[in-house]
Amino acid sequence: MELIDCVDSEWDQLDFVANDRSTFTARGQYILWDTRRLESYLINQIHLNNSEVQYQTRLYGYQPLQDSISAFANSETFNTSLIIDCMGHSSPIVNATNSVKILGYHHLYGRTLGLRRPIAPIAVDNVILSDHPLFLEIMPKSGGTANVVMISPSASTKLSKVLVDDFNFAITKTHYADVFYPLRSSEELQGIVPIGRMRKRSLDRILFFGEAGQIHPAASCTCLNRMLKVYKETAKNIEHRLLTNCVSAVGLSDAIPQTSLFSQRFHQNLFRQLNCCSSDQVRSMVELLHCLNEKSLDDLIFGEVGFGHFIQTDNLRRVTRARNTIWLAPLLQTLFNL
């Protein structure tokens, strides 16, 4: 509840749209964060805790010592008991130590646009027919604007010009052309989210967290949601390990609450399938959502999915009746650890 003032919008539905415009509407309680307010709140809490934030500072090396670790950033050396690496896909520590087996990346490109008329929030719209995955996300904001982002899984960190071109086409030439108008001061919304399997969750006096620690569900990529769910427990675990000087790689390995191995692997295998699926397969995924109850859907997107979800009587009956097999490949790959 202490973060309630950092919420921009609340909705009771989310739409998932296939290329033929067939739609599944999820019903629930969903929110959109006001990023600036959330950042300001967290930074203020850091200051109140007698800590500081330094900007435009790049870590480029570190040196483990007997009772501490030194971090080299710009022209300064910081001596500390523990480094918590939250540097995402660009983490030099993760890359140098080969701590993650990268499966691919989610590329995001978009802008904040003005709304000519109200629109329901859209989690996924495969608006452009294609042989590769391409999804438009639309999150309306409280001030008559919306965050509009094109998302595409990729094997490379390099942003494809096609993604930018397809975004511009989607908002200016398709049926969305009468929904948005450009904002003069609109900044690009751009990012890269790494998806991989952790080889090392920690090193001596180094703990990987956030995207660098792969705590986010790989397929749905609800990174901030997962971080906010576990950060308090993580902080308590870290405090205990610092007090007991249990900061070896082994001692830190279970400091961050993890979803089950089944859930991690299923999301990773679902991401691999998304990475190569066509618009026709995306339509099958949207059709599959009609077969799931709300709890199963919320667990899949925001929480933890388990084998029990696949054998629930009602879910299984609806999936069998629909003859939908799009979920079989990632499930079998997870069960047989492929």
C-alpha positions in Angstrom: 0.0 0.0 0.0 3.0 2.4 0.5 3.2 2.5 -3.4 -0.4 3.4 -4.0 0.4 7.0 -5.0 2.7 5.7 -7.7 -0.1 4.1 -9.7 -1.2 5.9 -12.8 -4.2 3.9 -13.9 -6.3 0.9 -12.9 -8.3 -1.4 -15.2 -10.6 -4.4 -14.9 -9.7 -5.9 -18.3 -6.8 -6.7 -20.7 -7.3 -7.6 -24.4 -5.3 -10.1 -26.3 -5.8 -9.7 -30.1 -4.9 -12.0 -33.0 -4.0 -10.9 -36.5 -7.6 -11.6 -37.7 -8.8 -9.3 -34.8 -10.3 -12.1 -32.9 -10.0 -11.1 -29.2 -9.8 -12.6 -25.8 -10.6 -10.2 -22.9 -9.0 -11.1 -19.5 -11.0 -9.9 -16.5 -9.2 -8.9 -13.3 -7.5 -6.1 -11.4 -4.6 -4.5 -13.4 -2.6 -1.4 -12.8 -0.1 0.8 -14.7 2.7 2.4 -12.8 3.6 6.0 -13.1 7.3 5.4 -13.7 8.5 8.9 -12.7 6.5 8.8 -9.5 7.7 5.3 -8.6 11.4 6.2 -9.3 11.1 9.4 -7.3 9.5 7.5 -4.4 12.2 4.8 -4.4 15.1 7.3 -4.7 13.6 9.3 -1.8 13.5 6.2 0.3 17.2 5.5 -0.6 18.1 9.0 0.6 16.1 8.6 3.8 18.1 5.5 4.4 21.3 7.6 4.4 22.3 6.2 1.0 22.9 8.0 -2.3 22.3 7.6 -6.0 25.0 8.4 -8.5 24.2 9.0 -12.1 26.2 8.5 -15.3 28.5 6.1 -13.5 29.6 3.0 -15.3 31.0 -0.1 -13.6 33.9 -1.5 -15.6 35.6 -3.9 -13.2 35.8 -5.4 -9.7 38.3 -7.1 -7.4 37.3 -9.6 -4.6 39.3 -9.0 -1.4 39.6 -11.0 1.7 36.9 -9.2 3.7 35.3 -7.0 1.0 35.0 -6.4 -2.7 36.1 -3.4 -4.7 34.0 -2.0 -7.6 35.6 0.2 -10.2 33.2 2.8 -11.7 34.4 5.8 -13.7 37.4 7.2 -11.8 36.3 6.0 -8.4 36.8 2.8 -6.4 34.0 1.7 -4.1 34.8 -0.8 -1.3 31.8 -2.8 -0.1 30.6 -6.0 1.5 28.4 -7.0 -1.4 27.6 -6.0 -5.0 24.0 -6.5 -6.2 24.0 -6.6 -10.0 20.8 -5.2 -11.5 22.4 -4.2 -14.8 20.1 -6.3 -17.0 21.2 -7.5 -20.4 24.2 -5.1 -20.4 25.8 -6.4 -17.2 29.5 -6.8 -17.8 29.7 -9.1 -14.7 27.1 -11.5 -16.1 28.7 -11.4 -19.6 32.3 -11.8 -18.3 31.5 -14.7 -16.0 29.2 -16.5 -18.4 26.5 -16.6 -15.7 23.5 -16.8 -18.0 22.9 -19.0 -21.0 21.1 -16.5 -23.2 18.0 -17.9 -25.1 17.2 -14.5 -26.7 15.8 -11.1 -26.0 12.5 -9.1 -26.0 13.0 -5.9 -28.0 10.7 -3.0 -27.2 10.2 0.1 -29.2 7.4 2.7 -29.0 6.3 6.1 -27.8 3.8 7.9 -25.5 1.0 9.1 -27.8 -2.1 11.1 -27.4 -5.5 9.4 -27.5 -8.2 10.7 -29.9 -10.7 8.4 -28.2 -10.8 6.0 -25.2 -9.4 2.5 -25.8 -9.2 -0.6 -23.6 -5.7 -1.7 -22.5 -4.2 -4.2 -24.9 -1.6 -6.6 -23.6 -0.9 -8.2 -27.0 -2.0 -7.4 -30.6 -0.4 -9.2 -33.5 -1.6 -6.3 -35.6 0.7 -7.0 -38.6 0.4 -10.4 -40.4 3.9 -12.0 -40.4 6.0 -15.1 -40.2 7.7 -13.8 -37.2 6.4 -12.6 -33.8 5.4 -9.0 -33.5 3.1 -7.6 -30.8 1.7 -4.2 -30.2 1.0 -3.3 -26.5 -1.2 -0.3 -25.6 -1.5 0.9 -22.1 -3.8 4.0 -21.6 -2.7 6.5 -19.1 -4.7 8.9 -16.9 -3.9 12.1 -18.8 -5.5 11.1 -22.1 -2.3 9.5 -23.4 -1.1 5.9 -23.8 2.2 4.1 -23.8 2.3 2.3 -27.1 5.1 -0.2 -27.7 5.9 -2.8 -30.3 7.5 -5.9 -28.9 9.4 -8.7 -30.7 11.5 -11.6 -29.5 14.9 -11.7 -31.1 18.1 -13.8 -31.0 20.3 -10.6 -31.1 20.7 -7.4 -29.0 20.7 -5.3 -32.1 17.4 -3.3 -32.6 15.9 -4.1 -36.0 14.9 -1.2 -38.2 12.0 -3.3 -39.2 10.6 -3.1 -35.7 10.7 0.7 -35.8 9.2 0.8 -39.3 6.4 -1.7 -38.3 5.6 0.4 -35.2 5.3 3.6 -37.3 3.1 1.7 -39.8 0.8 0.2 -37.1 0.0 3.6 -35.5 -0.3 5.7 -38.7 -1.6 3.4 -41.4 -3.7 0.6 -39.8 -7.1 0.8 -38.0 -5.2 2.4 -35.1 -4.6 5.5 -37.2 -7.7 7.2 -35.9 -6.9 6.3 -32.2 -3.6 8.1 -31.7 -2.1 11.5 -32.4 1.6 12.3 -32.0 2.9 14.3 -29.1 5.6 16.9 -29.9 7.6 16.1 -26.8 7.1 12.4 -27.0 10.3 10.4 -26.2 11.1 7.0 -27.6 10.2 4.1 -25.3 12.9 1.6 -25.9 14.4 -1.4 -24.1 15.9 -4.9 -24.3 15.0 -7.6 -21.9 17.3 -10.7 -21.8 15.9 -14.2 -21.5 18.1 -17.0 -20.4 18.9 -19.8 -18.0 21.0 -18.9 -15.0 24.3 -20.8 -14.7 25.3 -18.9 -11.6 22.9 -17.0 -9.4 25.7 -15.5 -7.4 29.5 -15.1 -7.1 31.5 -14.5 -4.0 30.2 -11.1 -2.7 28.1 -10.6 -5.9 24.4 -11.3 -6.2 22.4 -11.1 -9.4 19.0 -9.5 -9.2 16.3 -8.2 -11.6 16.8 -9.0 -15.2 20.5 -9.8 -14.6 19.3 -12.5 -12.2 16.5 -13.6 -14.5 13.8 -13.4 -11.8 11.2 -12.3 -14.4 8.9 -14.8 -16.2 10.5 -15.3 -19.5 7.5 -15.4 -21.8 5.3 -12.7 -20.2 8.3 -10.6 -19.1 6.4 -8.9 -16.2 9.7 -7.9 -14.7 8.7 -5.0 -12.4 5.8 -6.9 -11.1 8.0 -9.8 -10.0 10.7 -7.5 -8.5 8.1 -5.7 -6.4 6.7 -9.0 -5.2 10.0 -10.3 -3.9 12.2 -7.3 -3.0 11.2 -7.1 0.7 11.9 -10.8 1.3 15.1 -10.5 -0.7 16.3 -7.5 1.4 15.7 -9.5 4.6 17.6 -12.4 3.2 20.5 -10.2 2.2 20.6 -8.5 5.6 20.8 -11.8 7.3 23.7 -13.0 5.1 25.6 -9.8 5.7 25.2 -10.0 9.4 26.4 -13.6 9.4 29.1 -13.0 6.8 27.5 -15.6 4.6 28.4 -13.9 1.3 30.1 -16.6 -0.6 28.6 -17.7 -4.0 27.0 -20.7 -2.3 25.7 -18.7 0.7 24.1 -16.1 -1.6 22.6 -18.6 -4.2 19.2 -18.8 -2.5 18.9 -15.3 -1.2 16.3 -14.3 -3.9 12.9 -16.1 -3.8 12.6 -18.1 -7.0 9.6 -19.5 -8.8 9.6 -23.3 -9.2 12.0 -24.9 -11.7 8.9 -26.1 -13.7 7.6 -22.5 -14.0 11.0 -21.1 -15.0 11.5 -23.8 -17.7 8.0 -23.6 -19.0 8.3 -19.9 -19.5 11.6 -20.3 -21.2 10.3 -22.9 -23.6 7.2 -20.8 -24.3 9.6 -17.9 -25.1 11.5 -20.1 -27.5 8.2 -20.9 -29.2 7.2 -17.3 -29.3 10.6 -16.5 -30.9 9.8 -18.4 -34.0 6.0 -18.5 -34.2 3.9 -17.1 -37.1 0.7 -15.1 -36.9 -1.3 -18.2 -37.4 0.3 -19.7 -34.3 -0.3 -16.5 -32.4 -4.0 -16.9 -33.2 -4.0 -20.3 -31.7 -2.4 -18.9 -28.5 -5.2 -16.3 -28.3 -7.8 -19.0 -28.8 -6.1 -21.1 -26.0 -6.7 -18.2 -23.5 -10.5 -18.8 -23.9 -9.9 -22.2 -22.3 -8.3 -21.0 -19.1 -9.9 -19.8 -16.0 -8.9 -16.4 -14.6 -6.7 -17.8 -11.9 -4.7 -19.9 -14.3 -4.3 -17.0 -16.7 -3.1 -14.7 -13.9 -0.7 -17.3 -12.7 0.7 -17.7 -16.2 1.2 -14.0 -16.8 2.1 -12.6 -13.4 2.7 -15.5 -11.0 3.8 -19.1 -11.1 2.5 -21.8 -13.4 2.8 -25.4 -12.3 2.0 -28.8 -13.8 -1.3 -28.8 -11.9 -2.6 -26.0 -14.1 -2.4 -28.4 -17.1 -4.5 -31.1 -15.5 -7.2 -29.0 -13.9 -10.5 -30.7 -15.1 -12.2 -27.6 -16.4 -9.2 -26.2 -18.2 -8.4 -29.6 -19.7 -12.0 -30.2 -20.9 -12.1 -26.8 -22.6 -8.7 -27.3 -24.3 -9.6 -30.8 -25.5 -12.9 -29.5 -26.9 -11.1 -26.7 -28.7 -8.5 -29.2 -30.0 -5.9 -26.7 -29.2 -2.3 -28.1 -29.2 -0.2 -25.0 -29.2 0.7 -25.5 -25.5 2.0 -29.1 -26.0 5.5 -28.4 -27.3 6.6 -26.1 -24.4 5.0 -28.5 -21.9 6.7 -31.6 -23.2 10.0 -29.7 -23.5 9.6 -28.7 -19.8 8.7 -32.2 -18.6 11.6 -33.8 -20.5 14.0 -30.9 -19.7 14.8 -30.2 -23.4 
